[in-house]
Amino acid sequence: MKTLYQQLARELVQEIESGAYCIGEKMPGIRATSNNKRVSPSTAVAAYRQLELDGYIESRPRSGFYVAHRRRRDVEEPQIENLVTEKPGLVEGQRRVLQLISQINNPNITQFGAGVPDSSFLPLRAMEKALAHAVKFNRIEISSYSKTLGEISLRKQLARRMSQIGCLTHHDDIIVTSGCQEAVHISLKMLTQPGDIVAVESPTFHGHLQTIDALGLKALEIPTHPREGISLEALQLAFDQWPIKACIVIPNFSNPLGSCMSDANKAALAKLCHKAKVPIIEDDIYGDVSFSQQRPSTVKSFDSSGNVIYCSSFSKTISPGMRVGWVSSAKYLDKLEYQKFVTNVSAPGLQQLALASMLRSGMYDKHLRFIRGEIEKSVDLISERIIKTFPLETKITQPSGGYFLWLELPENVDAFALVEAALKHNISIAPGPIFSAKASAKAKFSNYIRISCAVLWNDKTRKAIDTLGEIINAHAQ
Ligand SMILES: Cc1ncc(COP(=O)(O)O)c(C=O)c1O
């Protein structure tokens, strides 16, 4: 027989699960619940405590209770690597990524491989309008080079947004780039000489490994937890051992892990790198793709010394084709501006002006609410199907934002063989080894894959997951 508070807790769970309250939405307060449900305030408090314990809601200081992104208890997550870091080394095997990228625009392929949003998630009509408007009213600006720093109207919007998330920024400390990849590239180029060592998360986004490769640098892979992000303990060990010149991190909903560092860990990371005099390049490209209404903070917001160089773009929320990103750093601005200038003078003015108007009008925030909901739905449905159809030993992440699921498959499954087999069925997936500096056949993460959930859930996607499950089951025999 359930006590009164347990009955109330059950009732509230049913309301959350039925969608009456969505993730990130505020729950009624204790007094309102006690009045509405005709129970004493202490019973309401006990029920809310139970919901918090079960992960359904989270309390926010001086604000109340909010519906949480719930972690499933029946699913095991991939393990973090041993804390012992390896030796730094040149990046190998990244050419394999070209094959993955070559499939991006093939409409016959179900795109679980690349981190490219399905076009139905993008604000194509608003983009079309903003671009047409920018052409009509800025004939002079778009007929010439944009400033190397970028269009001031966009930089002002970016500075405002950054300040709203705790990074007080002046628009003259921002450089607009051609995507986040370029922002990271010029930051790294400005900080290093060929042969230098750069610390990266492990696993990490292959694009950063390619930048390290292109600049003739060495990568030092630091074990990274699927929920908590880069291991600070391992990073400290690495700083004690090697002359590291920069550290690239993706603290919010990383690619491929989906990990999101807590505020405490972000603050500790900022402090650790400042003490070791190692600049941080913070890639926050997925920060806006949070499944809860509260966007996570940034490492930059815990940095008072200027040691953090902040990079991001609109590729994951508006369109990768816009090729607009930015880098912000007061301390390194002059050096970054020079690197941007010698690379390609400036970012395209037309896209910048269109984006500035999309931000100014409030359209971007409205669109964010839409895309967050769509991707979260897709992550939930794809995870559910994977749990049903993949081998029992499969371990899977449960991200609270971003695009990706990171899967550890049975040990004898070879990710590269799987990619080939899946392609024969018109399905693309990303093999685990490309997220390591040594993407050779017997590399790290050889039995891991990354699944992008920025795809539309429909019969075709469901069938593709089922087919993938059959292929993996056959490979696991
Ligand atoms: C973590 C991360 N950083 C940077 C990029 C590249 O961004 P952009 O297309 O804006 O250059 C990507 C794209 O997949 C990414 O996942």
PDBQT file of the ligand as one rigid body, heavy atoms in Angstrom, charges set to zero:
ROOT
HETATM    1  C1  LIG A 501      32.434  20.254 -32.231  1.00  0.00    +0.000 C 
HETATM    2  C2  LIG A 501      32.401  20.889 -33.571  1.00  0.00    +0.000 A 
HETATM    3  N1  LIG A 501      33.146  21.980 -33.791  1.00  0.00    +0.000 NA
HETATM    4  C3  LIG A 501      33.187  22.574 -34.997  1.00  0.00    +0.000 A 
HETATM    5  C4  LIG A 501      32.463  22.087 -36.053  1.00  0.00    +0.000 A 
HETATM    6  C5  LIG A 501      32.555  22.766 -37.388  1.00  0.00    +0.000 C 
HETATM    7  O1  LIG A 501      31.665  23.840 -37.385  1.00  0.00    +0.000 OA
HETATM    8  P1  LIG A 501      31.415  24.787 -38.657  1.00  0.00    +0.000 P 
HETATM    9  O2  LIG A 501      30.609  24.019 -39.624  1.00  0.00    +0.000 OA
HETATM   10  O3  LIG A 501      30.677  25.941 -38.068  1.00  0.00    +0.000 OA
HETATM   11  O4  LIG A 501      32.740  25.165 -39.164  1.00  0.00    +0.000 OA
HETATM   12  C6  LIG A 501      31.655  20.962 -35.874  1.00  0.00    +0.000 A 
HETATM   13  C7  LIG A 501      30.881  20.399 -36.996  1.00  0.00    +0.000 C 
HETATM   14  O5  LIG A 501      30.482  19.269 -37.016  1.00  0.00    +0.000 OA
HETATM   15  C8  LIG A 501      31.623  20.349 -34.594  1.00  0.00    +0.000 A 
HETATM   16  O6  LIG A 501      30.889  19.245 -34.371  1.00  0.00    +0.000 OA
ENDROOT
TORSDOF 0
